[in-house]
Amino acid sequence: MTSHTEAEIATQPECWARAAELAPTHAGALPARGERVAVVGCGTSWFVAQAYAVLRERAGQGETDAFTASELPTGRRYDRVLALTRSGTTSEVTAVLAAVSQSTVVTAVPDSPAAGLAAQVVALQFADEQSVVQTRFPTTLLALLRAHLGEDLARPIEQAGWALQAPLPEPAEQRTFLGQGWAYGVAQEAALKLREAAGAWTEAYPAMEYRHGPIRVTQPGRAVWVFGTAPPGLVEDARRTGGTVVDDDLDPLADLIRVQRLAVALAQAQGEDPDRPRHLTRSVILAPR
């Protein structure tokens, strides 16, 4: 029987295409060129925020900072706070929205508490999920934001179709995920997916930091997975450790699909339900103090 997570992973190419089509209709709600923006989220949404912040600045759209919602600095002035939350109920995100005025929330639930607190709402109901571990919502969210920045998503969407059918990498005791620029946020999300779904030993670093300590962990039976373009010499250094290296010419967002599939496969091999990992819930809602 196919899990909810597997079914949701499989719909990503069509979700990304729909997000790209919708991007122009949300232009007034998403950050405008020149705005100073803080992007907040928790868990997966925080990593999406990090990737988007790099992409927005690289596109010359304006200064963009990314924070986990609980660590948004007080006293800084931003033209807009962009909050990312699938459920719209995460306590740290709703606390931020209650404290700021110029805000936009992107969520899968348009009648959620976060939507009620935000000045503007972008709803991606078609990308909502039944599973606890997020897959298609965050990738669709990042596809929307990339399209809003003017990116052509035709190549990532095509590659996503391939990633849904591609063979999975060989088993490994441990995996280190690396990325440069916006791909570092994707690398962190990849590591989180395997930890959430399968309790796997994973780490994530900016690619240039790999030689500054993390390389010590890599050895035969362990793996290094590079998102995007690797710095010169890094792949060769990683291979000299005897570990497996995954380094393919894929858009990082498309490559993330293979990690999502791997997370499901590992969970199932361990006799676990990928839709309901232990200790995790769909949203973290904290009791008021």
Phi and psi in degrees as GROMACS dihedral restraints (atoms count N, CA, C in turn):
[ dihedral_restraints ]
;  ai    aj    ak    al  type     phi  dphi    fc
    3     4     5     6     1   -73.5    20    10
    4     5     6     7     1   131.8    20    10
    6     7     8     9     1   -74.9    20    10
    7     8     9    10     1   162.2    20    10
    9    10    11    12     1   -58.8    20    10
   10    11    12    13     1   -40.1    20    10
   12    13    14    15     1   -61.7    20    10
   13    14    15    16     1   -45.3    20    10
   15    16    17    18     1   -60.9    20    10
   16    17    18    19     1   -44.2    20    10
   18    19    20    21     1   -63.3    20    10
   19    20    21    22     1   -39.0    20    10
   21    22    23    24     1   -71.3    20    10
   22    23    24    25     1   -37.6    20    10
   24    25    26    27     1   -59.0    20    10
   25    26    27    28     1   -41.3    20    10
   27    28    29    30     1   -67.1    20    10
   28    29    30    31     1   -20.3    20    10
   30    31    32    33     1   -89.1    20    10
   31    32    33    34     1     2.6    20    10
   33    34    35    36     1   -62.7    20    10
   34    35    36    37     1   -43.6    20    10
   36    37    38    39     1   -55.8    20    10
   37    38    39    40     1   -43.6    20    10
   39    40    41    42     1   -69.7    20    10
   40    41    42    43     1   -34.4    20    10
   42    43    44    45     1   -65.3    20    10
   43    44    45    46     1   -41.1    20    10
   45    46    47    48     1   -65.2    20    10
   46    47    48    49     1   -40.6    20    10
   48    49    50    51     1   -63.0    20    10
   49    50    51    52     1   -40.2    20    10
   51    52    53    54     1   -67.1    20    10
   52    53    54    55     1   -40.2    20    10
   54    55    56    57     1   -61.6    20    10
   55    56    57    58     1   -41.2    20    10
   57    58    59    60     1   -62.9    20    10
   58    59    60    61     1   -37.6    20    10
   60    61    62    63     1   -68.2    20    10
   61    62    63    64     1   -34.3    20    10
   63    64    65    66     1   -81.9    20    10
   64    65    66    67     1   -19.6    20    10
   66    67    68    69     1   -51.1    20    10
   67    68    69    70     1   -45.7    20    10
   69    70    71    72     1   -62.8    20    10
   70    71    72    73     1   -28.2    20    10
   72    73    74    75     1   -74.4    20    10
   73    74    75    76     1   -15.2    20    10
   75    76    77    78     1  -107.5    20    10
   76    77    78    79     1    13.9    20    10
   78    79    80    81     1   -58.2    20    10
   79    80    81    82     1   -35.0    20    10
   81    82    83    84     1   -73.5    20    10
   82    83    84    85     1   -21.0    20    10
   84    85    86    87     1   -94.2    20    10
   85    86    87    88     1   -27.1    20    10
   87    88    89    90     1   -87.0    20    10
   88    89    90    91     1   159.9    20    10
   90    91    92    93     1   -53.7    20    10
   91    92    93    94     1   134.9    20    10
   93    94    95    96     1   -91.1    20    10
   94    95    96    97     1   157.7    20    10
   96    97    98    99     1   -55.7    20    10
   97    98    99   100     1   133.0    20    10
   99   100   101   102     1    93.1    20    10
  100   101   102   103     1   -15.1    20    10
  102   103   104   105     1   -71.4    20    10
  103   104   105   106     1   145.0    20    10
  105   106   107   108     1   -91.2    20    10
  106   107   108   109     1   119.2    20    10
  108   109   110   111     1  -123.4    20    10
  109   110   111   112     1   138.6    20    10
  111   112   113   114     1  -109.9    20    10
  112   113   114   115     1   129.0    20    10
  114   115   116   117     1  -111.4    20    10
  115   116   117   118     1   127.4    20    10
  117   118   119   120     1  -126.2    20    10
  118   119   120   121     1   151.1    20    10
  120   121   122   123     1  -172.3    20    10
  121   122   123   124     1   176.6    20    10
  123   124   125   126     1  -127.5    20    10
  124   125   126   127     1   142.8    20    10
  126   127   128   129     1    60.5    20    10
  127   128   129   130     1  -126.6    20    10
  129   130   131   132     1   -53.4    20    10
  130   131   132   133     1   -42.9    20    10
  132   133   134   135     1   -63.8    20    10
  133   134   135   136     1   -31.2    20    10
  135   136   137   138     1   -65.1    20    10
  136   137   138   139     1   -40.7    20    10
  138   139   140   141     1   -69.2    20    10
  139   140   141   142     1   -36.0    20    10
  141   142   143   144     1   -62.1    20    10
  142   143   144   145     1   -41.6    20    10
  144   145   146   147     1   -58.9    20    10
  145   146   147   148     1   -42.3    20    10
  147   148   149   150     1   -63.5    20    10
  148   149   150   151     1   -44.6    20    10
  150   151   152   153     1   -63.1    20    10
  151   152   153   154     1   -44.5    20    10
  153   154   155   156     1   -64.9    20    10
  154   155   156   157     1   -39.3    20    10
  156   157   158   159     1   -58.4    20    10
  157   158   159   160     1   -43.7    20    10
  159   160   161   162     1   -65.8    20    10
  160   161   162   163     1   -44.7    20    10
  162   163   164   165     1   -62.4    20    10
  163   164   165   166     1   -41.5    20    10
  165   166   167   168     1   -66.5    20    10
  166   167   168   169     1   -43.9    20    10
  168   169   170   171     1   -67.0    20    10
  169   170   171   172     1   -39.4    20    10
  171   172   173   174     1   -62.8    20    10
  172   173   174   175     1   -31.0    20    10
  174   175   176   177     1   -81.7    20    10
  175   176   177   178     1     0.3    20    10
  177   178   179   180     1    73.9    20    10
  178   179   180   181     1    24.8    20    10
  180   181   182   183     1   -85.7    20    10
  181   182   183   184     1   -18.1    20    10
  183   184   185   186     1   137.1    20    10
  184   185   186   187     1   165.2    20    10
  186   187   188   189     1   -62.7    20    10
  187   188   189   190     1   130.5    20    10
  189   190   191   192     1  -139.7    20    10
  190   191   192   193     1   122.5    20    10
  192   193   194   195     1  -112.4    20    10
  193   194   195   196     1   144.8    20    10
  195   196   197   198     1  -118.2    20    10
  196   197   198   199     1   133.5    20    10
  198   199   200   201     1  -137.4    20    10
  199   200   201   202     1   145.6    20    10
  201   202   203   204     1   -66.3    20    10
  202   203   204   205     1   141.2    20    10
  204   205   206   207     1   -57.7    20    10
  205   206   207   208     1   -32.0    20    10
  207   208   209   210     1   -72.8    20    10
  208   209   210   211     1   -11.6    20    10
  210   211   212   213     1  -116.8    20    10
  211   212   213   214     1    16.8    20    10
  213   214   215   216     1   -63.0    20    10
  214   215   216   217     1   121.7    20    10
  216   217   218   219     1   -64.5    20    10
  217   218   219   220     1   139.5    20    10
  219   220   221   222     1   -86.9    20    10
  220   221   222   223     1   148.0    20    10
  222   223   224   225     1    92.7    20    10
  223   224   225   226     1   -11.2    20    10
  225   226   227   228     1   -85.2    20    10
  226   227   228   229     1   143.9    20    10
  228   229   230   231     1   -98.2    20    10
  229   230   231   232     1   125.7    20    10
  231   232   233   234     1  -126.2    20    10
  232   233   234   235     1   145.6    20    10
  234   235   236   237     1   -72.5    20    10
  235   236   237   238     1   -27.4    20    10
  237   238   239   240     1  -155.2    20    10
  238   239   240   241     1   141.5    20    10
  240   241   242   243     1  -106.2    20    10
  241   242   243   244     1   123.3    20    10
  243   244   245   246     1  -104.5    20    10
  244   245   246   247     1   114.3    20    10
  246   247   248   249     1  -104.0    20    10
  247   248   249   250     1   133.6    20    10
  249   250   251   252     1  -116.0    20    10
  250   251   252   253     1   122.0    20    10
  252   253   254   255     1  -158.6    20    10
  253   254   255   256     1   119.2    20    10
  255   256   257   258     1   -60.9    20    10
  256   257   258   259     1   -53.0    20    10
  258   259   260   261     1   -82.1    20    10
  259   260   261   262     1   -26.1    20    10
  261   262   263   264     1    75.1    20    10
  262   263   264   265     1    12.7    20    10
  264   265   266   267     1  -119.8    20    10
  265   266   267   268     1    -5.1    20    10
  267   268   269   270     1   -58.8    20    10
  268   269   270   271     1   125.8    20    10
  270   271   272   273     1   -59.1    20    10
  271   272   273   274     1   -44.9    20    10
  273   274   275   276     1   -63.7    20    10
  274   275   276   277     1   -35.4    20    10
  276   277   278   279     1   -71.5    20    10
  277   278   279   280     1   -44.3    20    10
  279   280   281   282     1   -64.6    20    10
  280   281   282   283     1   -31.5    20    10
  282   283   284   285     1   -65.2    20    10
  283   284   285   286     1   -40.6    20    10
  285   286   287   288     1   -63.5    20    10
  286   287   288   289     1   -46.7    20    10
  288   289   290   291     1   -64.7    20    10
  289   290   291   292     1   -31.4    20    10
  291   292   293   294     1   -70.0    20    10
  292   293   294   295     1   -19.1    20    10
  294   295   296   297     1  -101.6    20    10
  295   296   297   298     1    -8.7    20    10
  297   298   299   300     1  -121.0    20    10
  298   299   300   301     1   162.0    20    10
  300   301   302   303     1  -106.9    20    10
  301   302   303   304     1   -48.9    20    10
  303   304   305   306     1   -88.2    20    10
  304   305   306   307     1    95.5    20    10
  306   307   308   309     1  -142.5    20    10
  307   308   309   310     1   153.0    20    10
  309   310   311   312     1  -130.8    20    10
  310   311   312   313     1   138.0    20    10
  312   313   314   315     1  -117.0    20    10
  313   314   315   316     1   137.1    20    10
  315   316   317   318     1  -110.1    20    10
  316   317   318   319     1   121.9    20    10
  318   319   320   321     1  -147.1    20    10
  319   320   321   322     1   164.7    20    10
  321   322   323   324     1   -92.2    20    10
  322   323   324   325     1    -7.9    20    10
  324   325   326   327     1  -124.9    20    10
  325   326   327   328     1    97.5    20    10
  327   328   329   330     1   -69.0    20    10
  328   329   330   331     1   -16.7    20    10
  330   331   332   333     1  -106.3    20    10
  331   332   333   334     1    25.3    20    10
  333   334   335   336     1   -82.3    20    10
  334   335   336   337     1   166.3    20    10
  336   337   338   339     1   -55.6    20    10
  337   338   339   340     1   -41.3    20    10
  339   340   341   342     1   -62.6    20    10
  340   341   342   343     1   -40.5    20    10
  342   343   344   345     1   -63.9    20    10
  343   344   345   346     1   -36.2    20    10
  345   346   347   348     1   -69.0    20    10
  346   347   348   349     1   -22.7    20    10
  348   349   350   351     1   -93.1    20    10
  349   350   351   352     1   -22.5    20    10
  351   352   353   354     1   -81.7    20    10
  352   353   354   355     1   150.9    20    10
  354   355   356   357     1   -70.0    20    10
  355   356   357   358     1   -35.0    20    10
  357   358   359   360     1  -137.6    20    10
  358   359   360   361     1   149.8    20    10
  360   361   362   363     1  -129.3    20    10
  361   362   363   364     1   132.7    20    10
  363   364   365   366     1  -114.3    20    10
  364   365   366   367     1   116.3    20    10
  366   367   368   369     1  -106.4    20    10
  367   368   369   370     1   128.2    20    10
  369   370   371   372     1  -116.8    20    10
  370   371   372   373     1    59.7    20    10
  372   373   374   375     1   -59.2    20    10
  373   374   375   376     1   -33.6    20    10
  375   376   377   378     1   -66.2    20    10
  376   377   378   379     1   -16.5    20    10
  378   379   380   381     1  -103.1    20    10
  379   380   381   382     1     7.4    20    10
  381   382   383   384     1   -64.1    20    10
  382   383   384   385     1   163.8    20    10
  384   385   386   387     1  -137.5    20    10
  385   386   387   388     1   151.4    20    10
  387   388   389   390     1   -88.9    20    10
  388   389   390   391     1   -26.0    20    10
  390   391   392   393     1   -71.9    20    10
  391   392   393   394     1   156.3    20    10
  393   394   395   396     1   -73.5    20    10
  394   395   396   397     1   -46.7    20    10
  396   397   398   399     1   -77.3    20    10
  397   398   399   400     1   125.0    20    10
  399   400   401   402     1   -77.1    20    10
  400   401   402   403     1   138.6    20    10
  402   403   404   405     1  -135.2    20    10
  403   404   405   406     1   -70.6    20    10
  405   406   407   408     1   -76.2    20    10
  406   407   408   409     1   -28.5    20    10
  408   409   410   411     1   -64.5    20    10
  409   410   411   412     1   -51.8    20    10
  411   412   413   414     1   -65.2    20    10
  412   413   414   415     1   -35.5    20    10
  414   415   416   417     1   -70.4    20    10
  415   416   417   418     1   -36.1    20    10
  417   418   419   420     1   -67.3    20    10
  418   419   420   421     1   -38.8    20    10
  420   421   422   423     1   -59.7    20    10
  421   422   423   424     1   -46.7    20    10
  423   424   425   426     1   -67.9    20    10
  424   425   426   427     1   -34.4    20    10
  426   427   428   429     1   -62.1    20    10
  427   428   429   430     1   -43.0    20    10
  429   430   431   432     1   -59.3    20    10
  430   431   432   433     1   -47.1    20    10
  432   433   434   435     1   -67.0    20    10
  433   434   435   436     1   -37.4    20    10
  435   436   437   438     1   -66.2    20    10
  436   437   438   439     1   -41.7    20    10
  438   439   440   441     1   -64.2    20    10
  439   440   441   442     1   -38.4    20    10
  441   442   443   444     1   -62.0    20    10
  442   443   444   445     1   -30.4    20    10
  444   445   446   447     1   -80.8    20    10
  445   446   447   448     1    -1.7    20    10
  447   448   449   450     1    98.0    20    10
  448   449   450   451     1     9.4    20    10
  450   451   452   453     1   -76.3    20    10
  451   452   453   454     1   145.4    20    10
  453   454   455   456     1   -88.5    20    10
  454   455   456   457     1   119.4    20    10
  456   457   458   459     1   -95.1    20    10
  457   458   459   460     1     9.2    20    10
  459   460   461   462     1   -58.6    20    10
  460   461   462   463     1   -45.1    20    10
  462   463   464   465     1   -68.0    20    10
  463   464   465   466     1   -48.3    20    10
  465   466   467   468     1   -57.8    20    10
  466   467   468   469     1   -38.0    20    10
  468   469   470   471     1   -66.6    20    10
  469   470   471   472     1   -42.1    20    10
  471   472   473   474     1   -62.9    20    10
  472   473   474   475     1   -44.0    20    10
  474   475   476   477     1   -67.1    20    10
  475   476   477   478     1   -31.2    20    10
  477   478   479   480     1   -61.5    20    10
  478   479   480   481     1   -39.1    20    10
  480   481   482   483     1   -61.1    20    10
  481   482   483   484     1   -39.5    20    10
  483   484   485   486     1   -67.1    20    10
  484   485   486   487     1   -42.9    20    10
  486   487   488   489     1   -62.7    20    10
  487   488   489   490     1   -26.1    20    10
  489   490   491   492     1   -70.6    20    10
  490   491   492   493     1   -20.8    20    10
  492   493   494   495     1  -113.5    20    10
  493   494   495   496     1   -10.4    20    10
  495   496   497   498     1   -67.9    20    10
  496   497   498   499     1   149.6    20    10
  498   499   500   501     1   -61.0    20    10
  499   500   501   502     1   145.8    20    10
  501   502   503   504     1   -84.3    20    10
  502   503   504   505     1   150.4    20    10
  504   505   506   507     1   -60.3    20    10
  505   506   507   508     1   160.8    20    10
  507   508   509   510     1   -65.9    20    10
  508   509   510   511     1   158.1    20    10
  510   511   512   513     1   -58.4    20    10
  511   512   513   514     1   151.4    20    10
  513   514   515   516     1  -149.3    20    10
  514   515   516   517     1   145.0    20    10
  516   517   518   519     1   -70.4    20    10
  517   518   519   520     1   -33.6    20    10
  519   520   521   522     1  -148.4    20    10
  520   521   522   523     1   148.5    20    10
  522   523   524   525     1  -133.9    20    10
  523   524   525   526     1   133.5    20    10
  525   526   527   528     1  -111.2    20    10
  526   527   528   529     1   124.9    20    10
  528   529   530   531     1  -103.9    20    10
  529   530   531   532     1   135.1    20    10
  531   532   533   534     1  -129.5    20    10
  532   533   534   535     1   149.8    20    10
  534   535   536   537     1  -163.3    20    10
  535   536   537   538     1   152.6    20    10
  537   538   539   540     1  -107.8    20    10
  538   539   540   541     1   149.6    20    10
  540   541   542   543     1    59.8    20    10
  541   542   543   544     1  -133.1    20    10
  543   544   545   546     1   -67.6    20    10
  544   545   546   547     1   -21.4    20    10
  546   547   548   549     1   -67.8    20    10
  547   548   549   550     1   -19.0    20    10
  549   550   551   552     1   -65.2    20    10
  550   551   552   553     1   -40.0    20    10
  552   553   554   555     1   -59.9    20    10
  553   554   555   556     1   -39.5    20    10
  555   556   557   558     1   -66.7    20    10
  556   557   558   559     1   -39.1    20    10
  558   559   560   561     1   -61.7    20    10
  559   560   561   562     1   -40.7    20    10
  561   562   563   564     1   -64.8    20    10
  562   563   564   565     1   -39.2    20    10
  564   565   566   567     1   -65.9    20    10
  565   566   567   568     1   -37.8    20    10
  567   568   569   570     1   -60.8    20    10
  568   569   570   571     1   -45.7    20    10
  570   571   572   573     1   -62.3    20    10
  571   572   573   574     1   -40.7    20    10
  573   574   575   576     1   -63.7    20    10
  574   575   576   577     1   -39.0    20    10
  576   577   578   579     1   -59.4    20    10
  577   578   579   580     1   -44.4    20    10
  579   580   581   582     1   -70.3    20    10
  580   581   582   583     1   -34.1    20    10
  582   583   584   585     1   -67.7    20    10
  583   584   585   586     1   -44.9    20    10
  585   586   587   588     1   -65.3    20    10
  586   587   588   589     1   -51.9    20    10
  588   589   590   591     1   -77.6    20    10
  589   590   591   592     1   -34.2    20    10
  591   592   593   594     1  -129.2    20    10
  592   593   594   595     1     2.1    20    10
  594   595   596   597     1    62.5    20    10
  595   596   597   598     1    30.1    20    10
  597   598   599   600     1   -79.3    20    10
  598   599   600   601     1   155.6    20    10
  600   601   602   603     1   -82.1    20    10
  601   602   603   604     1   108.8    20    10
  603   604   605   606     1  -136.6    20    10
  604   605   606   607     1   154.6    20    10
  606   607   608   609     1  -139.3    20    10
  607   608   609   610     1   159.3    20    10
  609   610   611   612     1  -144.1    20    10
  610   611   612   613     1   139.4    20    10
  612   613   614   615     1  -146.6    20    10
  613   614   615   616     1   156.1    20    10
  615   616   617   618     1   -58.8    20    10
  616   617   618   619     1   139.8    20    10
  618   619   620   621     1   -55.9    20    10
  619   620   621   622     1   -40.0    20    10
  621   622   623   624     1   -70.2    20    10
  622   623   624   625     1   -14.9    20    10
  624   625   626   627     1   -83.7    20    10
  625   626   627   628     1   -10.2    20    10
  627   628   629   630     1   -58.5    20    10
  628   629   630   631     1   -40.0    20    10
  630   631   632   633     1   -75.0    20    10
  631   632   633   634     1   -14.2    20    10
  633   634   635   636     1   -90.5    20    10
  634   635   636   637     1    46.1    20    10
  636   637   638   639     1   124.9    20    10
  637   638   639   640     1   -54.2    20    10
  639   640   641   642     1   -58.7    20    10
  640   641   642   643     1   -27.1    20    10
  642   643   644   645     1   -59.1    20    10
  643   644   645   646     1   -23.7    20    10
  645   646   647   648     1   -59.1    20    10
  646   647   648   649     1   -29.5    20    10
  648   649   650   651     1   -75.7    20    10
  649   650   651   652     1   -29.6    20    10
  651   652   653   654     1   -73.2    20    10
  652   653   654   655     1   134.8    20    10
  654   655   656   657     1  -163.6    20    10
  655   656   657   658     1   175.5    20    10
  657   658   659   660     1   -53.0    20    10
  658   659   660   661     1   136.6    20    10
  660   661   662   663     1    91.2    20    10
  661   662   663   664     1    -6.0    20    10
  663   664   665   666     1  -119.6    20    10
  664   665   666   667     1   169.1    20    10
  666   667   668   669     1  -139.7    20    10
  667   668   669   670     1   153.2    20    10
  669   670   671   672     1  -121.6    20    10
  670   671   672   673     1   129.3    20    10
  672   673   674   675     1  -121.5    20    10
  673   674   675   676     1   118.8    20    10
  675   676   677   678     1  -102.0    20    10
  676   677   678   679     1   127.3    20    10
  678   679   680   681     1   -98.6    20    10
  679   680   681   682     1   131.6    20    10
  681   682   683   684     1    75.0    20    10
  682   683   684   685     1  -157.0    20    10
  684   685   686   687     1   -81.7    20    10
  685   686   687   688     1   128.8    20    10
  687   688   689   690     1   -81.4    20    10
  688   689   690   691     1   144.8    20    10
  690   691   692   693     1   -60.6    20    10
  691   692   693   694     1   150.6    20    10
  693   694   695   696     1   -54.6    20    10
  694   695   696   697     1   131.6    20    10
  696   697   698   699     1    86.0    20    10
  697   698   699   700     1   -13.7    20    10
  699   700   701   702     1   -67.8    20    10
  700   701   702   703     1   -45.4    20    10
  702   703   704   705     1   -61.2    20    10
  703   704   705   706     1   -42.0    20    10
  705   706   707   708     1   -63.2    20    10
  706   707   708   709     1   -41.7    20    10
  708   709   710   711     1   -63.4    20    10
  709   710   711   712     1   -41.1    20    10
  711   712   713   714     1   -65.7    20    10
  712   713   714   715     1   -39.7    20    10
  714   715   716   717     1   -66.9    20    10
  715   716   717   718     1   -30.8    20    10
  717   718   719   720     1   -66.4    20    10
  718   719   720   721     1   -17.5    20    10
  720   721   722   723     1   -74.4    20    10
  721   722   723   724     1   -16.8    20    10
  723   724   725   726     1    92.9    20    10
  724   725   726   727     1    -5.2    20    10
  726   727   728   729     1   -78.8    20    10
  727   728   729   730     1   164.5    20    10
  729   730   731   732     1   -79.5    20    10
  730   731   732   733     1   138.7    20    10
  732   733   734   735     1  -119.1    20    10
  733   734   735   736     1   126.6    20    10
  735   736   737   738     1  -106.0    20    10
  736   737   738   739     1   112.9    20    10
  738   739   740   741     1  -146.5    20    10
  739   740   741   742     1    88.6    20    10
  741   742   743   744     1  -114.0    20    10
  742   743   744   745     1   156.1    20    10
  744   745   746   747     1   -84.3    20    10
  745   746   747   748     1    71.5    20    10
  747   748   749   750     1  -124.7    20    10
  748   749   750   751     1   150.0    20    10
  750   751   752   753     1   -59.5    20    10
  751   752   753   754     1   134.4    20    10
  753   754   755   756     1   -54.5    20    10
  754   755   756   757     1   -35.6    20    10
  756   757   758   759     1   -66.8    20    10
  757   758   759   760     1   -39.5    20    10
  759   760   761   762     1   -68.0    20    10
  760   761   762   763     1   -39.7    20    10
  762   763   764   765     1   -64.0    20    10
  763   764   765   766     1   -30.6    20    10
  765   766   767   768     1   -60.2    20    10
  766   767   768   769     1   -28.4    20    10
  768   769   770   771     1   -60.4    20    10
  769   770   771   772     1   -38.5    20    10
  771   772   773   774     1   -64.2    20    10
  772   773   774   775     1   -36.7    20    10
  774   775   776   777     1   -67.0    20    10
  775   776   777   778     1   -41.3    20    10
  777   778   779   780     1   -59.2    20    10
  778   779   780   781     1   -44.5    20    10
  780   781   782   783     1   -64.6    20    10
  781   782   783   784     1   -40.0    20    10
  783   784   785   786     1   -63.0    20    10
  784   785   786   787     1   -40.2    20    10
  786   787   788   789     1   -60.5    20    10
  787   788   789   790     1   -43.1    20    10
  789   790   791   792     1   -63.9    20    10
  790   791   792   793     1   -45.2    20    10
  792   793   794   795     1   -61.8    20    10
  793   794   795   796     1   -41.5    20    10
  795   796   797   798     1   -65.8    20    10
  796   797   798   799     1   -42.9    20    10
  798   799   800   801     1   -60.6    20    10
  799   800   801   802     1   -46.0    20    10
  801   802   803   804     1   -65.8    20    10
  802   803   804   805     1   -37.0    20    10
  804   805   806   807     1   -64.1    20    10
  805   806   807   808     1   -26.6    20    10
  807   808   809   810     1   -90.2    20    10
  808   809   810   811     1     4.1    20    10
  810   811   812   813     1    75.6    20    10
  811   812   813   814     1    21.3    20    10
  813   814   815   816     1  -104.2    20    10
  814   815   816   817     1   158.9    20    10
  816   817   818   819     1   -90.8    20    10
  817   818   819   820     1   112.0    20    10
  819   820   821   822     1   -66.0    20    10
  820   821   822   823     1   -19.7    20    10
  822   823   824   825     1   -76.9    20    10
  823   824   825   826     1   -21.8    20    10
  825   826   827   828     1  -138.0    20    10
  826   827   828   829     1    71.2    20    10
  828   829   830   831     1   -65.5    20    10
  829   830   831   832     1   147.4    20    10
  831   832   833   834     1   -65.9    20    10
  832   833   834   835     1   146.7    20    10
  834   835   836   837     1    74.0    20    10
  835   836   837   838     1    -5.0    20    10
  837   838   839   840     1  -109.7    20    10
  838   839   840   841     1   151.2    20    10
  840   841   842   843     1  -129.7    20    10
  841   842   843   844     1   164.7    20    10
  843   844   845   846     1   -60.6    20    10
  844   845   846   847     1   -35.2    20    10
  846   847   848   849     1  -144.6    20    10
  847   848   849   850     1   146.5    20    10
  849   850   851   852     1   -94.8    20    10
  850   851   852   853     1   112.0    20    10
  852   853   854   855     1  -119.4    20    10
  853   854   855   856     1   111.7    20    10
  855   856   857   858     1   -92.1    20    10
  856   857   858   859     1   143.3    20    10
  858   859   860   861     1   -68.8    20    10
  859   860   861   862     1   140.4    20    10
  861   862   863   864     1   -59.7    20    10
  862   863   864   865     1   145.0    20    10
